[in-house]
């Protein structure tokens, strides 16, 4: 749980400009993490989707998760949509 709180504390809203920055910084994927309103991981009824930029996918089986490639039409759609029920943000911890 503590990691979920940490990841959600340094975020910025997902925009097309942020997607371009992620791609220009060399990130090829985002890990998609669902968080509840009280910052617990949950993919069933999340309040937030936190996108964690990654330069490569992990190879270890225990690190397999939900990823989306950059660029992606799905991410572009999320960047322009306005959904009051689900906030989509990008973790800025690892961005330069």
C-alpha positions in Angstrom: 0.0 0.0 0.0 2.8 2.5 0.8 4.1 2.2 -2.7 0.7 3.1 -4.1 0.6 6.2 -1.9 4.1 7.2 -3.0 3.3 6.7 -6.7 0.1 8.7 -6.5 1.8 11.6 -4.6 4.1 12.7 -7.5 1.8 12.7 -10.5 0.6 15.0 -13.3 -2.6 14.7 -15.4 -2.4 12.7 -18.6 -2.3 15.1 -21.6 -1.1 14.8 -25.2 1.8 17.0 -24.3 2.8 14.7 -21.4 2.6 11.7 -23.8 4.9 13.4 -26.2 7.3 14.1 -23.3 7.3 10.5 -22.2 8.0 9.4 -25.8 10.8 12.0 -26.4 12.4 11.0 -23.1 12.8 7.4 -24.5 10.1 5.7 -22.6 8.5 2.9 -24.6 5.8 1.6 -22.3 3.6 2.7 -19.3 2.6 0.4 -16.6 -1.1 0.9 -15.8 -1.9 0.7 -12.1 -5.4 1.1 -10.6 -5.7 2.9 -7.3 -8.7 3.4 -5.1 -9.6 6.8 -3.6 -7.7 5.9 -0.4 -4.6 4.8 -2.5 -4.9 1.0 -2.4 -4.1 -1.0 -5.5 -7.4 -2.1 -7.2 -8.2 -2.9 -10.8 -11.9 -3.6 -10.2 -13.1 -0.2 -9.0 -10.2 2.2 -9.2 -10.6 6.0 -8.7 -7.2 6.7 -10.4 -5.2 5.1 -13.1 -1.6 5.8 -12.5 0.6 5.4 -15.6 4.2 4.6 -14.7 6.6 5.3 -17.7 9.1 2.4 -18.4 11.9 2.2 -20.9 11.7 -1.6 -21.2 9.4 -4.4 -20.0 10.5 -6.6 -17.1 11.4 -10.1 -18.0 10.8 -11.8 -14.6 7.5 -13.6 -14.4 6.7 -12.1 -10.9 6.9 -8.6 -12.4 4.4 -9.2 -15.2 1.5 -6.6 -15.0 -0.6 -4.4 -17.3 1.4 -2.4 -19.8 0.6 -0.2 -22.8 3.1 0.8 -25.5 4.0 4.4 -26.2 2.7 5.7 -28.6 -0.7 4.2 -28.4 -4.1 5.2 -29.7 -5.7 4.1 -26.4 -3.3 6.5 -24.4 -4.1 9.3 -26.9 -7.8 8.7 -26.4 -7.4 8.8 -22.6 -5.4 12.0 -22.8 -8.2 13.9 -24.5 -11.2 12.3 -22.7 -12.7 14.0 -19.7 -14.0 11.3 -17.3 -15.2 12.6 -13.9 -15.3 9.1 -12.4 -11.8 8.0 -13.3 -8.7 10.2 -13.0 -5.8 9.2 -15.3 -2.4 10.5 -14.2 1.3 10.0 -15.0 3.8 9.2 -12.3 6.5 11.8 -12.6 9.0 10.2 -10.1 11.2 8.8 -12.8 10.9 11.5 -15.4 13.8 13.8 -16.1 
